[in-house]
Amino acid sequence: MTARTAARRAAVLGSPIAHSLSPVLHRAAYAELGLDHWSYDRFEVDEAALPGFVQGLDATWAGLSLTMPLKRAIIPLLDTISDTAAAVEAVNTVVITDDGRRLGDNTDIPGMVAALRERGVRKVESAAVLGAGATASSALAALAQVCAGPVTAYVRSAARADEMRGWGERLGVDLRVADWSAAAEAMRAPLVVATTPAGTTDALVAEVPERPGTLFDVLYEPWPTALAAAWSDRGGAVVGGLDLLVHQAVLQVEQMTGRSPAPLRAMRIAGERALEAR
């Protein structure tokens, strides 16, 4: 094989990993780009097994996608990380260079911004974030680019509140923190970002206003969530987890393969079909 057609490998790592749609999206991109010599797999890898896995990568590897719980654990194993990844202390993308260097990035943040822009959301005056986990910190980083005014985060514990305040200060976001018991107030924000596990926001369905703004619900399975369905029924714009997954994967494909633009439409269609088949 020539260097141009030599086999190249990429994969998504995490635990649990069986549910991941990343192989579907990346393989669809490879097919569309004519990269027949590229493969993309999934591996069940936890934090304890991660160093050994990374150490065992050979010259055929082009990159890795990282999901929970590895986005922070991967950082000490890298040669460098981007400013975007450093801002939230989370890496979801590793590009392996020809000389073996491991470069970390975070495509979740620009992926969120791109997903919002695709639905016409470029700037809002205020926003609300439901939840305070790892995805919420990426949401804050995205809102730093999208929201001109205050962001209110609705959280369940004092410890989570302190974490979010720290992220807000670090990211330059005008952040206010409220208790989850007041989450109904969030429904009136021009942009609501739901970062909580499945079922958590079901109780807020009755609070969706007559004229809602935009809801960005980061879940993609099950879909639609009860909140997303109610939001859409009221005529509000809804951005879903598959939108985020596709947009961040587009950026991963471009970084790992060096080919741009990645085939967004083909990747989305592949993701939709995979979800319908489940």
C-alpha positions in Angstrom: 0.0 0.0 0.0 1.1 3.6 -0.6 1.1 6.1 2.2 -2.1 7.5 0.7 -4.0 4.2 0.9 -2.4 2.6 4.0 -4.9 1.4 6.5 -5.8 4.0 9.2 -7.7 3.4 12.4 -9.8 5.5 14.7 -12.2 4.6 17.5 -14.4 5.8 20.4 -13.5 4.9 23.9 -15.6 5.0 27.0 -17.6 3.0 29.6 -20.3 2.1 28.9 -19.8 2.3 25.1 -22.2 -0.2 23.5 -24.8 2.6 22.9 -22.4 4.9 21.1 -23.5 6.2 17.6 -20.0 7.4 16.8 -19.0 4.4 14.7 -22.2 4.9 12.6 -21.4 8.6 12.0 -17.7 8.2 11.3 -18.1 5.2 9.0 -20.7 7.1 7.0 -18.2 9.9 6.6 -15.5 7.6 5.5 -17.8 6.0 2.9 -18.9 9.4 1.5 -15.2 10.6 1.4 -14.0 7.4 -0.3 -11.8 6.5 2.6 -12.1 2.7 2.1 -8.9 2.0 3.9 -10.2 3.8 7.1 -11.9 1.9 10.0 -13.6 3.2 13.1 -14.5 1.0 16.1 -15.7 1.2 19.7 -13.8 -0.1 22.7 -15.0 -0.5 26.3 -12.3 1.3 28.2 -12.5 2.7 31.8 -10.1 5.1 33.5 -7.9 2.3 34.9 -7.4 0.8 31.4 -6.9 4.0 29.5 -3.1 4.5 29.9 -2.5 0.9 28.7 -4.7 1.4 25.7 -3.1 4.6 24.7 0.4 3.2 25.2 -0.5 0.4 22.8 -1.5 2.6 19.8 0.7 2.0 16.8 1.4 4.0 13.6 -1.9 3.0 12.0 -3.9 5.0 14.5 -5.1 8.5 13.3 -7.3 9.5 16.3 -9.6 8.7 19.2 -13.0 10.0 20.3 -13.5 10.0 24.1 -16.8 9.8 26.0 -17.5 9.4 29.7 -15.6 8.9 31.9 -12.5 9.6 30.0 -12.7 13.2 28.9 -10.6 14.4 31.8 -8.6 11.2 32.4 -7.0 11.4 28.9 -5.4 14.8 29.5 -2.2 13.6 31.3 -1.6 11.1 28.5 -1.4 13.8 25.8 1.4 15.9 24.4 -0.7 19.0 24.2 -4.3 20.2 24.3 -6.2 23.0 22.6 -7.3 26.2 24.4 -10.9 25.1 23.9 -10.2 21.8 25.7 -8.2 23.5 28.5 -11.0 25.9 29.2 -13.3 23.1 30.4 -10.7 20.5 31.3 -12.3 18.0 28.9 -10.9 16.4 25.8 -13.3 14.4 23.5 -10.9 14.3 20.5 -7.4 13.1 20.1 -5.5 13.4 16.8 -2.4 11.3 16.4 0.2 12.9 14.1 2.5 11.1 11.7 5.3 11.5 14.2 3.2 9.9 17.0 2.3 13.1 19.0 -1.1 13.0 20.7 -3.0 16.3 20.4 -6.2 16.8 22.4 -9.2 19.0 21.5 -12.8 19.5 22.5 -15.3 19.5 19.6 -18.4 19.5 21.8 -18.2 23.2 22.3 -17.9 24.3 18.7 -20.4 21.5 17.9 -22.9 23.1 20.2 -22.4 26.5 18.6 -22.7 25.0 15.1 -25.9 23.1 16.0 -27.5 26.3 17.4 -26.5 28.3 14.4 -27.9 25.7 12.0 -31.3 26.5 13.7 -30.8 30.2 13.4 -29.7 30.9 17.0 -26.6 33.1 16.8 -27.2 35.5 19.7 -29.6 35.5 22.7 -29.9 38.0 25.5 -30.1 35.4 28.3 -30.1 31.6 28.7 -30.8 28.9 31.2 -28.8 25.6 31.8 -30.5 22.6 33.4 -27.9 20.5 35.2 -24.3 20.9 36.3 -22.4 17.9 35.0 -19.6 17.7 32.5 -21.9 18.6 29.6 -23.0 21.7 31.4 -19.5 23.1 31.5 -19.2 22.6 27.7 -22.6 24.3 27.4 -21.3 27.3 29.4 -18.3 27.5 27.1 -20.7 27.5 24.1 -23.0 30.1 25.7 -19.9 32.4 26.2 -20.1 32.7 22.4 -23.9 32.8 22.0 -25.3 34.6 25.0 -24.9 38.3 25.4 -26.3 38.5 28.9 -26.8 36.4 32.0 -26.9 32.6 32.2 -28.8 30.9 35.0 -27.9 27.4 36.0 -30.4 25.2 37.9 -28.6 22.7 40.1 -29.4 20.1 42.8 -26.6 20.6 45.3 -24.4 23.3 46.9 -21.3 21.5 45.6 -22.6 21.5 42.0 -23.5 25.2 42.5 -19.9 26.0 43.5 -18.5 24.1 40.5 -20.7 25.9 38.1 -19.8 29.3 39.6 -16.1 28.3 39.1 -16.8 27.4 35.5 -18.7 30.6 34.9 -15.9 32.8 36.3 -13.3 30.8 34.3 -15.2 31.1 31.1 -16.2 34.7 31.5 -19.9 34.0 31.7 -22.3 36.2 33.7 -23.6 33.2 35.7 -26.3 33.0 38.3 -27.0 29.8 40.1 -30.5 28.7 41.3 -31.8 25.6 43.1 -33.4 22.9 41.0 -36.7 23.5 42.8 -37.0 26.7 40.8 -36.3 25.1 37.4 -39.8 26.0 36.1 -38.4 29.6 35.8 -35.9 28.4 33.2 -38.7 27.6 30.7 -39.2 31.4 30.1 -35.6 31.9 28.9 -34.9 32.6 25.2 -32.6 29.6 25.2 -32.8 26.6 27.5 -30.0 24.0 27.5 -31.0 20.7 29.1 -27.9 18.7 30.1 -29.6 16.3 32.5 -30.1 12.5 32.3 -33.2 10.9 30.7 -36.4 11.6 32.6 -35.1 14.4 34.7 -36.9 17.2 32.9 -40.2 15.3 32.5 -41.8 17.2 35.4 -41.2 20.5 33.6 -43.5 19.7 30.7 -46.4 21.5 32.3 -44.3 24.6 32.6 -43.5 25.1 28.9 -44.9 28.6 28.0 -47.3 29.4 25.2 -44.6 30.9 23.1 -41.3 29.2 24.0 -37.9 30.2 22.8 -35.3 27.6 21.8 -34.7 24.3 23.6 -31.3 22.5 23.2 -31.8 19.1 24.8 -28.5 17.2 24.6 -30.1 13.7 24.8 -30.6 11.7 21.6 -32.1 8.5 23.1 -34.9 8.3 23.9 -36.0 11.0 21.5 -37.9 13.1 21.6 -37.8 13.6 25.3 -41.1 14.6 26.9 -39.8 18.2 27.3 -38.7 18.4 23.7 -42.0 17.0 22.4 -44.0 19.5 24.5 -41.7 22.3 23.4 -42.2 21.5 19.7 -46.0 21.2 20.2 -46.0 24.8 21.4 -44.1 25.9 18.3 -40.7 26.3 20.0 -37.5 25.6 18.2 -35.8 22.4 19.3 -32.1 21.3 18.9 -31.5 17.7 19.9 -28.6 15.5 21.0 -28.2 14.0 17.6 -27.6 17.5 16.2 -24.8 18.0 18.7 -23.4 14.5 18.1 -23.3 15.0 14.4 -21.7 18.5 14.5 -19.0 17.5 16.9 -18.3 14.3 14.9 -18.0 16.4 11.7 -15.2 18.3 13.3 -13.6 15.1 14.5 -13.6 13.6 11.1 -12.1 16.7 9.6 -9.3 16.8 12.2 -8.5 13.1 12.0 -8.6 12.6 8.2 -7.5 16.1 7.1 -10.5 16.2 4.7 -12.9 19.1 4.8 -15.7 19.6 4.7 -17.0 16.4 6.3 -20.3 15.1 4.9 -22.7 16.5 7.5 -25.9 15.4 5.7 -24.7 11.8 5.1 -23.6 11.5 8.8 -27.0 12.9 10.1 -29.0 10.5 7.9 -26.9 7.5 9.1 -27.4 8.6 12.7 -31.2 9.0 12.2 -31.5 5.5 10.6 -29.5 3.9 13.3 -31.7 5.4 16.0 -34.9 4.4 14.1 -33.6 0.8 14.0 -33.1 0.5 17.8 
